[in-house]
């Protein structure tokens, strides 16, 4: 039987959430990893292999695009609001 691995996704964290939201939900990479994993599981699809890259604090450390199937760039803290 062939094992099908999920897509390899690099999540580039361009900012951090507001502190009160980060305490509750984690970083932007955590948000997206959770959404992608839950969606794949609900749809009975291969769960993606997500890695987080802190490009805000380490702007010279980017992943090699050849190592990934997709690259997701996070938003900024001003794009997230409390409800």
C-alpha distances in whole Angstrom, upper triangle without the diagonal:
4,6,9,13,16,19,21,24,28,30,34,36,40,42,41,42,45,46,46,43,41,42,40,37,37,36,36,32,32,33,30,27,28,28,25,23,25,25,21,20,23,21,18,17,15,18,20,20,24,27,30,33,37,39,42,43,41,41,41,37,35,31,30,29,27,25,24,23,26,29,31,35,36,39,43,44,47,44,43,46,47,47
4,6,9,13,15,18,21,24,27,30,33,36,38,39,39,43,43,44,40,39,40,38,35,34,34,33,29,29,30,28,25,26,26,23,21,23,23,19,19,22,20,17,15,13,16,17,17,21,24,27,30,34,35,38,39,38,38,37,34,31,28,27,25,23,21,20,19,22,26,28,31,33,36,40,41,44,41,41,44,44,45
4,6,10,13,15,18,21,24,27,30,33,35,35,36,39,40,40,37,35,36,35,31,31,30,29,26,26,27,24,21,22,23,20,18,20,20,16,16,19,18,14,13,10,12,13,14,18,20,24,27,30,32,35,36,34,35,35,31,29,25,24,23,21,19,18,17,20,23,25,28,30,33,36,38,41,38,37,40,41,42
4,7,9,12,15,19,21,25,27,30,32,33,33,37,37,38,35,33,34,33,29,29,28,27,23,23,24,21,19,20,20,17,15,18,17,13,14,17,15,12,10,7,10,11,12,15,18,22,24,28,30,33,34,32,33,32,29,26,23,22,21,19,17,15,14,17,20,21,25,27,30,33,35,38,35,34,37,38,39
4,7,9,12,15,18,21,24,27,29,29,30,34,34,35,31,29,31,30,26,25,25,23,20,20,21,18,16,17,18,14,13,16,15,12,13,16,15,13,10,6,7,8,8,12,14,18,21,24,26,29,30,29,29,29,25,23,19,19,18,17,14,12,12,14,17,19,22,24,27,30,32,35,32,32,35,36,36
4,6,9,13,15,18,21,24,26,26,27,30,31,32,28,27,28,27,24,23,22,20,17,17,18,15,13,14,14,11,10,13,12,9,11,14,13,11,8,4,5,4,6,9,13,16,19,22,24,27,28,27,27,27,24,21,18,18,16,16,13,11,10,11,14,15,19,20,24,27,29,31,28,28,31,32,33
4,6,10,12,16,19,21,24,24,25,29,30,31,28,26,28,27,23,22,21,19,16,17,17,14,12,15,14,10,11,14,13,10,13,16,14,14,10,8,7,5,6,8,11,14,16,20,21,24,26,24,24,24,21,18,15,15,13,13,11,8,6,8,11,12,16,18,21,25,27,29,26,26,30,31,32
4,7,10,13,16,19,21,22,24,27,28,30,26,24,27,26,22,21,19,17,14,15,16,13,11,14,15,11,12,16,15,13,16,18,17,17,13,11,9,6,5,6,8,11,13,17,18,21,23,21,21,21,18,15,11,12,10,10,8,5,5,7,9,11,14,16,20,23,25,28,25,26,29,31,32
4,6,10,12,15,18,19,20,24,25,27,23,21,24,23,20,18,16,14,11,13,14,10,9,13,13,10,11,15,14,13,16,18,18,18,15,12,11,7,6,5,6,9,11,14,15,18,20,19,18,19,16,13,10,11,10,11,9,6,6,5,6,7,10,12,16,19,21,24,22,22,26,27,29
4,6,9,12,15,16,18,22,23,25,22,20,23,23,19,17,14,12,9,12,13,10,10,14,14,12,14,17,17,16,19,21,21,21,18,16,14,10,8,6,5,6,7,11,11,14,16,15,15,15,12,9,7,9,8,11,9,7,8,6,5,6,8,10,14,17,19,22,20,21,24,27,29
4,6,9,12,13,15,18,20,21,18,16,19,19,16,14,11,8,6,9,10,8,8,12,12,11,13,16,16,16,19,21,21,22,19,17,15,11,10,7,6,5,6,9,10,12,14,14,14,15,12,10,9,12,11,14,13,10,11,9,6,5,6,7,11,13,16,18,17,17,21,23,25
4,6,9,11,13,17,19,21,18,16,19,20,17,14,11,9,7,11,12,10,12,15,15,15,17,19,20,20,23,24,25,26,23,21,19,15,14,10,9,6,5,6,6,9,11,11,10,12,10,8,9,12,12,15,14,12,14,11,7,6,5,6,9,11,14,17,16,17,20,23,25
4,6,7,10,13,15,17,15,13,16,17,14,12,8,6,6,10,11,10,12,15,15,15,17,20,20,21,23,25,26,27,25,23,20,17,16,12,10,7,6,5,6,7,9,10,10,13,11,10,12,15,15,19,17,16,17,14,11,9,6,5,8,9,11,14,13,14,17,20,23
4,7,10,13,15,18,16,14,18,19,17,14,10,9,10,13,13,13,15,18,18,18,21,23,23,24,27,28,29,30,28,26,24,20,19,16,14,10,9,7,6,5,9,10,9,12,12,11,14,17,17,20,20,18,19,16,12,10,7,6,7,7,9,12,12,13,17,20,23
4,7,10,12,14,13,11,15,16,14,12,9,8,10,13,13,13,16,18,18,19,21,23,24,25,27,29,30,31,29,28,25,22,21,17,16,12,11,8,8,6,9,11,11,15,15,14,17,20,20,24,23,21,22,19,16,13,10,7,7,5,6,10,10,11,14,17,20
4,7,8,11,9,8,11,13,11,9,6,7,9,11,11,13,15,16,17,19,21,22,23,25,26,28,29,31,29,28,25,22,21,17,16,12,12,9,10,8,10,13,14,17,17,17,19,22,23,26,25,23,24,21,18,15,12,9,9,7,6,10,11,10,13,15,18
4,6,8,6,6,9,10,9,8,6,7,10,11,10,13,15,15,16,18,20,21,22,24,26,26,28,30,29,28,25,23,22,19,18,14,15,13,14,12,14,17,18,21,20,20,22,25,25,28,27,25,26,22,19,16,14,10,9,7,5,8,9,7,9,11,14
4,6,5,6,9,10,10,10,9,10,14,14,13,16,18,18,19,22,23,23,25,27,28,29,31,33,32,31,28,26,26,22,21,18,18,16,17,14,16,19,20,24,23,23,25,29,29,32,31,28,29,26,23,20,17,14,12,9,6,8,10,8,9,9,13
4,5,5,6,9,10,9,10,12,15,14,14,17,19,19,20,23,24,24,26,28,29,30,32,34,33,32,29,27,26,23,22,18,19,16,18,16,16,20,21,25,24,25,26,30,30,33,32,30,31,28,25,22,20,16,15,13,9,12,14,11,12,11,15
4,6,5,7,9,10,11,13,16,15,14,18,19,18,20,23,23,23,25,28,28,29,31,33,32,32,29,28,27,24,23,20,21,19,21,19,20,23,25,28,27,27,29,32,33,36,34,31,32,29,27,23,22,18,17,15,11,13,14,11,11,9,12
4,5,5,6,7,9,10,13,12,11,14,16,15,16,19,20,20,21,24,25,25,27,29,29,29,25,24,24,21,21,18,19,17,20,18,19,22,23,27,25,25,26,30,30,33,31,28,29,26,24,20,19,15,14,13,10,12,12,9,9,8,11
4,5,5,4,6,8,11,9,10,13,14,14,15,18,19,19,21,24,24,25,27,29,28,27,24,22,22,19,18,15,16,14,17,15,16,19,21,24,22,23,24,27,27,30,28,26,27,24,22,19,17,14,14,12,10,13,14,11,12,12,15
4,6,6,9,12,14,11,12,16,16,15,17,20,20,20,23,25,25,26,29,30,30,29,25,24,24,21,20,17,19,17,20,18,19,22,24,27,25,26,26,30,30,33,31,29,30,27,25,22,21,17,17,16,14,16,17,14,14,13,15
4,6,9,12,14,11,11,14,15,13,15,18,18,18,20,23,22,23,26,27,27,27,23,23,23,20,20,18,20,19,22,21,21,24,26,29,27,27,27,31,31,33,31,29,29,27,25,22,21,18,17,17,14,17,17,13,13,12,13
4,7,8,10,7,7,11,11,10,12,15,15,15,17,19,19,20,23,24,24,24,20,19,19,17,17,15,17,17,19,19,20,22,24,26,24,24,24,27,27,30,27,25,25,23,21,18,18,14,15,15,13,16,15,12,13,12,14
4,7,8,6,7,10,11,10,13,15,15,16,18,20,20,22,24,25,24,23,20,19,18,15,14,12,14,13,16,16,16,18,20,23,21,21,21,25,25,28,25,23,24,22,19,17,16,13,14,14,12,16,15,13,15,15,17
4,5,5,6,9,10,11,13,14,15,17,18,20,21,23,24,26,24,23,20,18,17,13,12,9,11,10,13,12,13,15,17,20,18,17,18,22,22,25,23,21,22,19,16,14,13,10,11,11,10,14,14,12,14,15,18
4,5,5,6,9,10,11,12,14,15,17,18,20,21,22,24,22,22,18,16,16,12,12,9,10,10,12,12,14,15,16,19,17,16,17,20,20,23,21,19,19,16,14,11,9,6,8,9,9,12,11,10,13,15,17
4,5,5,6,8,10,10,12,14,15,16,18,20,21,22,20,19,15,13,12,8,8,6,8,9,11,12,14,15,16,18,16,14,14,18,17,20,18,15,16,14,12,9,9,7,10,12,13,16,15,14,17,18,21
4,6,5,6,9,10,10,12,14,15,16,18,20,21,19,18,15,13,12,9,10,8,11,12,15,15,17,18,19,21,19,18,17,21,20,23,20,18,19,16,15,12,13,11,13,14,14,17,16,14,17,17,19
4,6,5,6,9,10,11,12,14,16,16,18,20,19,18,15,14,14,11,12,11,14,14,16,17,19,20,21,23,21,20,19,22,22,24,22,19,19,16,15,12,12,10,11,13,13,15,13,12,14,15,16
4,5,5,6,8,10,10,12,14,15,16,18,16,16,13,11,12,9,10,10,12,14,16,17,19,20,20,22,20,18,17,20,18,21,19,16,15,13,12,9,10,8,11,13,14,17,14,13,16,18,19
4,6,5,6,8,10,11,12,14,15,16,15,13,10,8,9,6,8,9,12,14,17,18,20,20,21,23,20,18,17,19,18,20,18,15,15,13,12,10,12,11,14,16,17,20,18,17,19,20,22
4,6,5,6,8,10,10,12,14,15,14,14,10,10,11,10,12,12,16,17,20,21,22,23,24,26,23,22,20,23,22,24,21,18,18,16,16,14,15,14,16,18,18,21,18,16,19,19,20
4,6,5,6,9,10,10,12,14,13,14,11,10,13,11,14,14,17,19,21,22,24,25,25,27,25,22,21,23,22,24,22,18,17,15,15,13,14,13,15,17,18,20,17,15,18,18,19
4,6,5,6,9,10,11,12,10,10,8,7,10,9,12,13,16,19,20,22,24,24,25,26,23,21,19,21,19,21,19,15,14,12,13,11,14,13,16,19,20,22,19,18,21,22,22
4,5,5,6,9,10,10,9,9,6,6,9,9,12,14,18,20,22,24,26,26,26,28,25,23,21,22,21,22,19,16,15,15,15,14,17,16,19,22,22,25,22,21,23,24,24
4,6,5,6,9,10,10,11,8,10,13,13,16,17,21,23,25,26,28,28,29,31,28,26,24,26,24,26,23,20,19,18,18,17,19,18,20,23,23,25,22,20,22,22,22
4,5,5,6,8,8,10,9,10,13,13,17,18,21,24,25,27,29,29,30,31,29,26,24,26,24,25,23,19,17,16,17,16,18,18,20,23,23,25,22,21,23,23,23
4,6,5,6,5,6,5,8,11,12,16,18,21,24,26,28,30,30,30,31,28,26,23,24,22,23,21,17,15,15,17,16,19,19,22,25,26,28,25,24,26,27,26
4,5,5,6,7,7,10,13,14,18,20,23,26,28,30,32,32,32,34,30,28,26,27,25,26,23,20,19,18,20,19,22,22,24,27,28,30,27,25,27,27,27
4,5,8,10,10,13,16,17,21,22,26,28,30,32,34,34,35,36,33,31,28,30,28,28,26,23,21,20,22,21,23,23,25,28,28,30,27,25,27,27,26
4,5,9,10,12,16,17,21,23,26,29,31,32,35,35,35,36,33,30,28,29,26,27,25,22,19,19,21,20,23,23,25,28,29,31,28,26,28,29,28
4,7,9,12,15,17,21,23,27,30,32,34,36,35,36,37,33,31,28,29,27,26,24,21,19,20,22,22,25,25,27,31,32,33,30,29,31,31,31
4,6,9,12,15,18,21,24,27,29,31,33,33,33,33,30,27,25,25,23,23,21,18,15,16,19,19,22,23,26,29,30,32,29,28,31,31,31
4,6,9,12,16,19,22,25,27,29,31,30,31,31,28,25,22,22,20,20,18,15,13,14,17,18,21,22,25,28,30,32,29,28,31,32,32
4,7,9,13,16,19,22,24,26,28,27,28,29,25,23,20,21,20,20,17,14,13,14,16,16,19,19,22,25,27,29,27,26,28,29,29
4,6,10,13,16,19,21,23,25,24,24,25,22,19,16,17,16,16,14,11,10,10,12,12,16,17,20,23,25,27,25,24,27,28,29
4,7,10,13,17,19,22,23,22,22,23,19,17,14,15,14,15,11,9,10,10,12,12,16,17,20,23,24,27,25,25,28,29,30
4,7,10,13,15,18,19,18,19,20,16,14,12,14,13,15,12,9,10,10,10,10,12,13,17,19,21,24,22,21,25,26,27
4,7,10,12,15,16,15,16,17,13,11,9,12,12,14,11,10,12,11,10,10,12,13,16,18,20,23,22,21,25,26,28
4,7,9,12,12,12,13,14,11,10,10,13,14,16,13,12,14,12,10,10,10,10,14,15,17,20,19,19,22,24,26
4,6,9,10,8,10,11,8,7,7,11,12,15,13,13,15,13,10,10,10,10,13,14,16,20,19,19,23,25,28
4,5,6,6,8,10,8,9,10,14,15,19,17,16,19,16,13,12,10,10,12,13,14,17,18,18,21,23,26
4,6,5,5,7,7,7,10,13,14,18,17,16,19,16,13,12,10,10,12,12,14,17,17,19,22,24,28
4,6,6,9,10,11,14,17,18,22,21,20,22,19,16,14,11,10,11,10,12,15,16,17,20,22,26
4,6,9,9,11,14,18,20,23,22,21,24,22,18,17,14,14,15,13,15,17,19,20,22,24,28
4,5,6,8,12,15,17,20,19,19,22,20,17,17,14,15,16,16,17,20,21,22,25,27,31
4,6,7,11,14,15,19,19,19,21,19,15,15,13,14,15,15,17,20,20,22,25,28,31
4,6,10,12,14,17,17,18,21,19,16,17,15,17,19,19,21,23,24,26,29,32,35
4,7,9,12,15,14,15,18,17,14,15,14,16,18,19,21,24,24,25,28,31,34
4,7,9,12,11,12,15,13,10,12,11,14,17,18,21,23,23,24,28,30,33
4,6,9,8,8,12,11,9,11,12,15,18,20,22,25,24,25,29,31,34
4,5,6,7,11,11,10,13,14,17,21,23,26,28,27,28,32,34,37
4,5,5,8,8,8,11,13,16,20,22,25,27,26,27,31,34,36
4,6,8,10,10,14,16,20,23,26,29,31,29,31,34,37,39
4,7,9,10,14,16,19,22,25,28,30,29,30,33,35,37
4,5,7,10,13,16,20,23,26,28,26,27,30,33,34
4,7,10,14,17,20,23,26,28,26,27,30,32,34
4,7,10,13,16,20,23,24,22,23,27,29,30
4,7,10,13,16,19,21,19,20,24,27,29
4,6,10,13,16,18,16,17,20,23,25
4,7,10,13,15,13,15,18,21,23
4,7,10,12,10,11,15,18,20
4,7,8,6,8,12,15,18
4,5,6,7,11,14,17
4,5,6,8,11,14
4,6,7,11,14
4,7,10,13
4,7,10
4,6
4
